[in-house]
Amino acid sequence: MIQFENVSKHYPGGHEALTDLSLEIRHGELLVLAGHSGAGKSTLLKLIAALEAPTAGRVLVNGLDVGRMRKSQIPYLRRSLGLVMQEHRLLMDRNVFDNVMLPLVIAGDAPADAGKRVRVALEKVGLAKFETAMPITLSGGEQQRVAIARAIVNRPSILIADEPTAHLDPAYAREIAALFRSFHAAGVTLILATHDDTLYSPYGARRVELAHGKLLS
């Protein structure tokens, strides 16, 4: 379970990204964050992953106050999270296989087991034949699938995605939405910020709307 308890986030210069926000996200839920650009969606996701810390209030992930974690504890939190951020941040000098392998290398997984998990992740996102391809040779949608494979290779219980279908054509966007739905059907808690929440409405997603850092619905 993820809980936001009266959370505010202020940035230098006076920008207030979130204001006194309280929200509960249940285990196994599919939640869609909607709202205008700058509404606070990305900030909310970053707080869950301890990429940012709240200015006030608490963010709890499975009972742990992530905003007050020591730096040494954060990697253990992130092993239970899969992150797909707006920028793919793929390593352009490494092939698809090595890009997806990276989280397992950092975690110190045995190479043989890690290799099997990479191939399973690539199979799930439909890129099994692209192991040796370099990211620069892939389309935008295919690069997004590599980023998703990298996010799920550690078998996270919570998957967070920030605008995962931005800049994709409608057909590719629907494929990516269906892919996320398959992860949710397997029991993964799924939290998505999106400019097009209609992609997920057929899947029974709970819609939460933000505006100027405040919860509307």
Secondary structure, 3 states (H helix, E strand, C coil): CEEEEEEEEECCCCCEEEEEEEEEECCCCEEEEEECCCCCHHHHHHHHCCCCCCCEEEEEECCEEHHHCCCCCHHHHHCCEEEECCCCCCCCCCCHHHHHHHHHHHHCCCHHHHHHHHHHHHHHCCCHHHCCCCHHHCCHHHHHHHHHHHHHCCCCCEEEEECCCCCCCHHHHHHHHHHHHHHHHCCCEEEEECCCHHHCHHHCCEEEEEECCEECC
